[in-house]
Amino acid sequence: MKKSRVLIVDDEKSTREGLARALRRNYEVILAENAERALEVIAENPVDIVLADLRMPGMDGLTLLQRILARSPRPVCILLTAYGSIETAVEAMKRGAYDFLTKPVNLDELDLLLKRALRAREMEAENRRLREQLDVKFGMENMIGESPPMREVVETVRQVAPSRATVLIQGESGTGKELVAHAIHRLSPRRDGPFIAVHCASLSPTLLESELFGHERGAFTGAVERRPGRFELADGGSIFLDEIGEIDSGVQVKILRVLEERRFERVGGRETIESDTRLIAATNRDLRQLVKEKKFRDDLFYRLHVVVINLPPLRDRLEDIPLLAHSFMREFAEDNGKQIDGMTSDAMDILMNYRWPGNIRELKNVIERMVVMSRNDKLTVRDIPPSIREESGDASLERPARELSLEDAERQHILQALEAHGNNRTKAAMQLGISRRTLHRKLKQYGIK
């Protein structure tokens, strides 16, 4: 196993050589007699930890610290100081030093500190890798599509992301609204802050209020301790409220206040809490119509309606289906350890002729099933779920499936999903790629009992 590299910087020969003897068993040690030489060493040999005296002739330890922390990747810096210089050492920690030790150095204490410092460095590197993975997963690279509607979406995201403007993302279920919200956050100056997502339709009004704004101990039955809300946790970052059209009018009032004043109180509390949070909201409903029906506050609507991004349904961007399908195919083949080299043209034709009422989410679910169930290195018509094959095939005998009315195609698809799962609404909703509440609304809309 490769040893971590420690650079010891001290103008006292006895100190640096004594420390070197103590550390060489577990670390690769490099010595430097002054700060200038230390910088030369770091330029030639990247190090993991710098152990430097605070007071040295010429450039002192504090200046060395600043020069080192300006580098990338940054080593962990630990300073050595006499008792009379502890205030300066504390100042050094404020500027980025990991810790300090007083002379004469306790070797057991130094050993523990070095181990902690290395663990901290490993965690920082892991966090950086995770952030990079999130950038790939939720950044612009994952917003796949070359169709004109998607190009317009991508351009709007690029324009709005650097601003502080509230964004409202409109689109049917499964069109990728949360993906767009993530991309806005990742491209914004708040990218290093938290991204907190709340799916409003899954919570009752009371629970949603507590979830968003937190609560004090004893605020209601079961509130056994104080709990911070999502707006509090999202301070300095972004909060994403999905299905905002489903929220109760009382919660709407509190969200409006946060947008206008950037402050709120926890449920059952009197303390006013400030939160510098950017709001990104999404809906699959017509908010204007909800305002007319007095189900959504007009003042909140106008506060949300600053920048609007309309996500097109998959049926309006059919040319993107091959790109999306191949992207999902690669993802699921890798996840499942399968060798899938492509898809036959007749299979792709069926996917292109289908209406996709569940949009991208439904397409993704279908491709995953095809990859998992496939026995060949190419996906074929036989791998496509029967309900989609039948609908595309039946429609192709009479008229192209894309010419069906949306209502007819959606109603037919819902009936097929319910039949396939013995009228189990939860399972049918999962197959369709929509929430159970949305399915309930669709059943009522189409008069399906």
C-alpha positions as CSV (number, residue, x, y, z in Angstrom):
1,M,0.0,0.0,0.0
2,K,1.4,3.4,-1.0
3,K,2.4,5.6,1.9
4,S,1.1,9.1,2.3
5,R,3.7,11.8,1.7
6,V,4.4,14.3,4.5
7,L,6.5,17.4,4.1
8,I,8.2,18.7,7.3
9,V,9.2,22.4,7.2
10,D,11.3,23.7,10.1
11,D,14.4,25.8,10.3
12,E,15.6,23.8,13.3
13,K,17.5,20.8,12.0
14,S,17.0,18.8,15.2
15,T,13.2,19.3,15.1
16,R,12.7,18.3,11.5
17,E,15.0,15.3,11.7
18,G,13.5,14.1,15.0
19,L,10.0,14.3,13.5
20,A,11.2,12.5,10.4
21,R,12.6,9.6,12.4
22,A,9.2,9.3,14.2
23,L,7.2,9.3,11.0
24,R,9.2,7.4,8.5
25,R,7.8,4.0,9.5
26,N,4.3,4.9,8.4
27,Y,4.9,7.8,6.0
28,E,7.0,8.9,3.1
29,V,8.8,12.0,4.6
30,I,10.4,14.9,2.8
31,L,12.3,17.7,4.6
32,A,12.6,21.4,3.9
33,E,14.6,23.9,6.0
34,N,12.5,26.9,5.1
35,A,9.3,28.0,3.4
36,E,10.9,28.9,0.1
37,R,12.4,25.4,-0.2
38,A,9.0,23.9,0.8
39,L,7.3,25.6,-2.2
40,E,10.0,24.2,-4.5
41,V,9.4,20.7,-3.1
42,I,5.6,20.9,-3.5
43,A,6.0,22.1,-7.1
44,E,8.1,19.0,-7.8
45,N,6.5,16.4,-5.5
46,P,2.8,16.7,-4.7
47,V,2.3,16.0,-1.0
48,D,-0.6,14.9,1.2
49,I,0.3,16.7,4.4
50,V,2.5,19.8,5.2
51,L,3.8,20.0,8.8
52,A,5.3,23.5,9.1
53,D,6.7,25.7,11.8
54,L,4.8,28.9,12.3
55,R,7.8,31.1,13.0
56,M,10.7,30.8,10.5
57,P,13.2,33.3,9.1
58,G,12.2,34.8,5.8
59,M,8.7,33.6,4.8
60,D,6.8,32.6,7.9
61,G,4.4,29.7,8.3
62,L,1.2,31.8,7.8
63,T,2.4,33.1,4.5
64,L,3.5,29.6,3.5
65,L,0.0,28.4,4.4
66,Q,-1.7,30.9,2.1
67,R,0.6,30.0,-0.8
68,I,0.0,26.3,-0.3
69,L,-3.8,26.6,-0.1
70,A,-3.9,28.5,-3.4
71,R,-2.6,25.3,-5.1
72,S,-4.8,22.5,-6.5
73,P,-5.0,19.8,-5.2
74,R,-4.4,21.3,-1.7
75,P,-2.5,19.3,0.9
76,V,-3.6,19.3,4.5
77,C,-1.7,21.9,6.5
78,I,-0.8,21.4,10.2
79,L,1.2,24.2,12.0
80,L,3.8,23.8,14.8
81,T,3.9,26.7,17.3
82,A,5.3,27.7,20.6
83,Y,2.8,28.6,23.4
84,G,3.3,32.3,22.8
85,S,2.0,32.0,19.3
86,I,-1.2,30.2,19.8
87,E,-3.4,33.2,18.8
88,T,-1.6,33.3,15.5
89,A,-2.1,29.6,15.1
90,V,-5.9,30.0,15.7
91,E,-5.9,32.7,13.0
92,A,-4.1,30.3,10.7
93,M,-7.0,27.8,11.2
94,K,-9.5,30.4,10.2
95,R,-7.5,30.8,7.0
96,G,-7.6,27.1,6.2
97,A,-5.1,25.3,8.3
98,Y,-6.4,21.9,9.5
99,D,-5.0,22.2,13.0
100,F,-1.9,23.1,15.1
101,L,0.4,21.5,17.6
102,T,2.5,23.2,20.3
103,K,6.2,22.5,20.7
104,P,7.7,20.3,22.0
105,V,5.5,18.0,19.9
106,N,3.8,15.0,21.6
107,L,4.4,12.2,19.1
108,D,1.3,10.2,20.1
109,E,-0.8,13.3,19.6
110,L,0.9,14.0,16.3
111,D,0.2,10.4,15.1
112,L,-3.6,10.7,15.9
113,L,-3.7,14.2,14.2
114,L,-2.1,12.9,11.0
115,K,-4.5,10.0,10.8
116,R,-7.5,12.3,11.3
117,A,-6.1,14.7,8.7
118,L,-5.7,12.0,6.1
119,R,-9.3,10.8,6.7
120,A,-10.5,14.3,6.3
121,R,-8.6,14.6,3.0
122,E,-10.0,11.3,1.8
123,M,-13.5,12.5,2.6
124,E,-13.0,15.8,0.8
125,A,-11.7,13.9,-2.3
126,E,-14.7,11.5,-2.1
127,N,-17.1,14.5,-1.8
128,R,-15.5,16.1,-4.8
129,R,-15.9,12.8,-6.8
130,L,-19.6,12.7,-5.7
131,R,-20.1,16.3,-6.8
132,E,-18.6,15.5,-10.2
133,Q,-20.9,12.4,-10.5
134,L,-23.9,14.6,-9.7
135,D,-22.7,17.1,-12.3
136,V,-22.8,14.3,-14.9
137,K,-26.0,12.9,-13.7
138,F,-27.9,16.1,-13.2
139,G,-26.0,18.6,-15.3
140,M,-26.7,19.6,-18.9
141,E,-25.0,16.5,-20.2
142,N,-28.0,14.4,-19.1
143,M,-30.6,16.7,-20.8
144,I,-30.6,14.6,-23.9
145,G,-32.3,15.9,-27.1
146,E,-31.6,17.7,-30.3
147,S,-35.2,18.6,-31.1
148,P,-36.1,22.3,-31.4
149,P,-38.2,22.3,-28.2
150,M,-35.4,20.8,-26.2
151,R,-32.8,23.1,-27.6
152,E,-35.0,26.0,-26.5
153,V,-35.2,24.4,-23.0
154,V,-31.4,24.0,-22.8
155,E,-30.9,27.6,-23.9
156,T,-33.3,28.9,-21.3
157,V,-31.6,26.9,-18.5
158,R,-28.2,28.3,-19.5
159,Q,-29.6,31.9,-19.3
160,V,-31.5,31.6,-16.1
161,A,-29.2,29.5,-14.0
162,P,-26.7,32.2,-13.1
163,S,-29.5,34.5,-11.8
164,R,-31.4,34.5,-8.5
165,A,-34.8,34.4,-10.3
166,T,-37.5,32.1,-9.2
167,V,-38.2,29.4,-11.9
168,L,-41.4,27.6,-12.7
169,I,-41.0,24.4,-14.7
170,Q,-44.2,23.3,-16.4
171,G,-44.8,19.9,-18.0
172,E,-46.6,16.6,-17.9
173,S,-45.7,13.9,-15.4
174,G,-42.5,12.2,-16.5
175,T,-41.0,14.9,-18.7
176,G,-38.0,15.4,-16.5
177,K,-38.8,18.5,-14.4
178,E,-36.6,17.6,-11.5
179,L,-33.7,16.9,-13.9
180,V,-34.1,20.5,-15.2
181,A,-34.2,21.8,-11.6
182,H,-31.0,20.0,-10.8
183,A,-29.3,21.4,-14.0
184,I,-30.3,25.0,-13.0
185,H,-28.8,24.5,-9.5
186,R,-25.6,22.9,-10.8
187,L,-25.0,25.7,-13.3
188,S,-25.7,28.4,-10.7
189,P,-23.4,30.2,-8.2
190,R,-25.2,28.1,-5.6
191,R,-23.8,24.8,-6.9
192,D,-21.8,24.1,-3.8
193,G,-24.9,24.8,-1.6
194,P,-27.6,22.2,-0.9
195,F,-30.2,21.1,-3.3
196,I,-33.4,20.1,-1.4
197,A,-36.3,18.5,-3.3
198,V,-39.8,18.3,-1.8
199,H,-42.6,16.3,-3.6
200,C,-45.6,18.3,-2.3
201,A,-48.4,16.0,-3.5
202,S,-47.2,13.1,-1.3
203,L,-47.7,15.0,1.9
204,S,-50.9,16.2,3.7
205,P,-51.1,20.0,4.3
206,T,-50.1,19.7,8.0
207,L,-47.1,17.4,7.2
208,L,-46.1,19.6,4.3
209,E,-46.0,22.8,6.4
210,S,-43.9,21.0,9.0
211,E,-41.6,19.6,6.3
212,L,-41.0,22.9,4.6
213,F,-40.7,25.2,7.7
214,G,-39.8,22.8,10.5
215,H,-41.5,22.6,13.9
216,E,-40.8,23.2,17.6
217,R,-41.0,20.5,20.2
218,G,-44.6,20.1,21.3
219,A,-46.0,21.9,18.3
220,F,-48.3,19.0,17.6
221,T,-48.8,15.4,18.7
222,G,-45.6,13.4,17.9
223,A,-43.4,16.5,17.8
224,V,-41.0,15.2,20.4
225,E,-38.1,17.5,19.4
226,R,-37.3,20.6,17.4
227,R,-36.8,19.9,13.7
228,P,-35.5,22.2,11.0
229,G,-37.5,22.5,7.8
230,R,-36.4,22.2,4.2
231,F,-36.2,26.0,3.7
232,E,-33.9,26.2,6.7
233,L,-31.7,23.3,5.4
234,A,-31.6,24.8,1.9
235,D,-30.1,28.1,3.1
236,G,-27.4,29.1,0.6
237,G,-28.7,26.7,-2.0
238,S,-31.8,25.8,-3.9
239,I,-35.2,24.2,-2.9
240,F,-37.3,22.4,-5.5
241,L,-41.0,22.2,-4.9
242,D,-42.5,19.6,-7.2
243,E,-46.2,19.5,-7.9
244,I,-46.6,22.9,-6.3
245,G,-50.2,23.1,-7.7
246,E,-51.3,20.6,-5.1
247,I,-50.4,22.6,-2.0
248,D,-52.9,23.9,0.5
249,S,-53.8,27.7,0.6
250,G,-52.4,28.1,4.1
251,V,-49.0,26.7,3.0
252,Q,-49.2,28.9,-0.1
253,V,-49.3,32.0,2.2
254,K,-46.1,31.0,4.0
255,I,-44.3,30.2,0.8
256,L,-45.3,33.7,-0.5
257,R,-43.8,35.3,2.6
258,V,-40.5,33.4,2.1
259,L,-40.3,34.6,-1.5
260,E,-41.1,38.2,-0.5
261,E,-39.2,38.5,2.8
262,R,-36.9,35.5,2.9
263,R,-38.0,34.7,6.4
264,F,-40.5,32.4,8.3
265,E,-41.3,30.8,11.6
266,R,-41.3,27.1,12.4
267,V,-44.6,25.5,13.2
268,G,-45.4,26.3,16.9
269,G,-42.4,28.7,17.1
270,R,-42.0,32.4,17.5
271,E,-38.4,32.8,16.4
272,T,-38.1,34.3,12.9
273,I,-35.6,32.4,10.7
274,E,-34.0,33.9,7.6
275,S,-33.2,31.7,4.6
276,D,-31.3,32.7,1.5
277,T,-32.8,30.0,-0.7
278,R,-33.6,30.0,-4.4
279,L,-37.0,28.5,-5.2
280,I,-37.5,26.3,-8.2
281,A,-41.0,25.0,-8.6
282,A,-42.7,22.5,-10.9
283,T,-46.2,21.6,-11.9
284,N,-48.0,19.3,-14.3
285,R,-51.2,21.4,-13.8
286,D,-52.5,24.6,-15.4
287,L,-51.8,27.1,-12.6
288,R,-53.7,29.9,-14.4
289,Q,-56.8,27.8,-14.4
290,L,-56.3,26.9,-10.7
291,V,-56.1,30.7,-10.0
292,K,-59.4,31.2,-11.9
293,E,-60.9,28.4,-9.8
294,K,-59.7,30.1,-6.6
295,K,-57.6,27.0,-5.8
296,F,-54.2,28.8,-6.1
297,R,-53.3,32.3,-4.9
298,D,-52.9,34.8,-7.7
299,D,-50.1,36.7,-5.8
300,L,-48.1,33.5,-5.4
301,F,-48.7,32.6,-9.0
302,Y,-47.2,35.9,-10.2
303,R,-44.2,35.5,-7.8
304,L,-43.6,32.1,-9.3
305,H,-44.2,33.2,-12.8
306,V,-40.9,35.1,-13.2
307,V,-39.1,32.6,-15.5
308,V,-41.2,29.8,-17.0
309,I,-39.7,26.7,-18.6
310,N,-42.2,24.6,-20.6
311,L,-41.0,21.0,-20.9
312,P,-42.4,19.4,-24.1
313,P,-44.0,16.0,-23.8
314,L,-42.2,13.1,-25.5
315,R,-44.8,12.9,-28.3
316,D,-43.8,16.4,-29.4
317,R,-40.1,15.5,-29.6
318,L,-40.2,12.1,-31.3
319,E,-36.8,12.7,-33.0
320,D,-35.3,12.5,-29.5
321,I,-36.5,9.0,-28.8
322,P,-33.6,7.2,-30.4
323,L,-31.1,9.3,-28.4
324,L,-32.9,8.8,-25.1
325,A,-33.4,5.0,-25.8
326,H,-29.8,4.4,-26.5
327,S,-28.7,6.4,-23.5
328,F,-30.9,4.4,-21.2
329,M,-29.9,1.2,-22.9
330,R,-26.2,1.9,-22.2
331,E,-27.0,2.9,-18.6
332,F,-29.1,-0.2,-17.8
333,A,-26.7,-2.6,-19.6
334,E,-23.9,-1.4,-17.5
335,D,-26.0,-1.5,-14.3
336,N,-27.0,-5.1,-15.0
337,G,-23.7,-6.4,-16.4
338,K,-25.2,-7.1,-19.8
339,Q,-23.7,-6.7,-23.3
340,I,-26.2,-4.9,-25.4
341,D,-25.0,-3.5,-28.7
342,G,-28.1,-1.8,-30.0
343,M,-31.7,-2.1,-31.0
344,T,-33.3,-3.4,-34.2
345,S,-34.9,-0.9,-36.5
346,D,-38.4,-2.5,-36.3
347,A,-38.2,-2.3,-32.5
348,M,-37.2,1.4,-32.7
349,D,-40.1,2.0,-35.1
350,I,-42.6,0.7,-32.5
351,L,-41.1,3.0,-29.9
352,M,-41.3,5.9,-32.3
353,N,-45.0,5.1,-33.1
354,Y,-46.1,4.9,-29.5
355,R,-47.7,7.9,-27.7
356,W,-45.7,7.7,-24.4
357,P,-48.3,9.2,-22.0
358,G,-45.8,8.6,-19.2
359,N,-43.2,10.5,-21.2
360,I,-39.5,10.0,-20.5
361,R,-40.1,8.2,-17.2
362,E,-42.2,5.6,-19.0
363,L,-39.6,5.2,-21.8
364,K,-36.9,4.7,-19.2
365,N,-38.9,2.1,-17.4
366,V,-39.6,0.3,-20.7
367,I,-35.9,0.3,-21.8
368,E,-34.9,-1.0,-18.3
369,R,-37.3,-3.9,-18.6
370,M,-36.2,-4.6,-22.2
371,V,-32.5,-4.7,-21.1
372,V,-33.2,-6.9,-18.1
373,M,-35.4,-9.4,-20.0
374,S,-33.3,-9.5,-23.3
375,R,-31.5,-12.7,-24.1
376,N,-29.6,-11.3,-27.1
377,D,-27.0,-8.7,-27.6
378,K,-29.6,-6.5,-29.5
379,L,-33.0,-5.4,-28.3
380,T,-35.7,-6.6,-30.5
381,V,-39.5,-6.3,-31.0
382,R,-40.0,-9.4,-28.7
383,D,-38.3,-7.5,-25.8
384,I,-40.9,-4.6,-26.0
385,P,-43.7,-5.0,-23.4
386,P,-46.9,-6.6,-25.1
387,S,-49.1,-3.6,-24.2
388,I,-46.9,-1.2,-26.2
389,R,-46.5,-3.7,-29.1
390,E,-50.2,-4.2,-29.3
391,E,-51.1,-0.5,-29.1
392,S,-48.5,0.5,-31.7
393,G,-49.5,-2.5,-33.9
394,D,-53.2,-1.9,-33.7
395,A,-52.8,1.7,-34.5
396,S,-50.5,1.1,-37.4
397,L,-53.2,-1.0,-39.1
398,E,-55.7,1.9,-39.1
399,R,-53.6,5.1,-38.8
400,P,-50.3,6.1,-37.3
401,A,-50.3,6.1,-33.5
402,R,-49.0,9.6,-33.4
403,E,-52.3,10.8,-35.1
404,L,-54.5,9.4,-32.3
405,S,-55.9,12.1,-30.0
406,L,-53.9,12.4,-26.8
407,E,-57.1,11.7,-24.8
408,D,-57.8,8.4,-26.7
409,A,-54.3,7.1,-26.4
410,E,-53.9,8.0,-22.8
411,R,-57.3,6.5,-21.8
412,Q,-56.5,3.3,-23.7
413,H,-53.0,3.1,-22.1
414,I,-54.5,3.6,-18.6
415,L,-57.0,0.8,-19.1
416,Q,-54.3,-1.6,-20.4
417,A,-52.1,-0.9,-17.3
418,L,-55.1,-1.4,-14.9
419,E,-56.0,-4.7,-16.7
420,A,-52.4,-5.9,-16.6
421,H,-52.3,-5.4,-12.8
422,G,-55.7,-6.6,-11.9
423,N,-57.0,-3.0,-11.3
424,N,-54.2,-2.4,-8.7
425,R,-53.9,1.4,-9.0
426,T,-50.5,1.6,-7.3
427,K,-48.9,-0.9,-9.6
428,A,-50.6,0.6,-12.7
429,A,-49.4,4.1,-11.7
430,M,-45.8,2.7,-11.4
431,Q,-46.0,1.1,-14.9
432,L,-47.3,4.4,-16.3
433,G,-44.6,6.4,-14.6
434,I,-47.1,8.7,-12.8
435,S,-48.1,9.2,-9.2
436,R,-51.1,7.4,-7.7
437,R,-52.8,10.8,-7.2
438,T,-52.3,11.7,-10.9
439,L,-53.7,8.4,-11.9
440,H,-56.8,9.0,-9.7
441,R,-57.3,12.4,-11.4
442,K,-57.0,10.8,-14.8
443,L,-59.5,8.1,-13.9
444,K,-62.0,10.7,-12.9
445,Q,-61.2,12.8,-16.0
446,Y,-61.9,9.9,-18.4
447,G,-64.8,8.5,-16.4
448,I,-63.1,5.2,-15.7
449,K,-64.6,3.4,-12.7
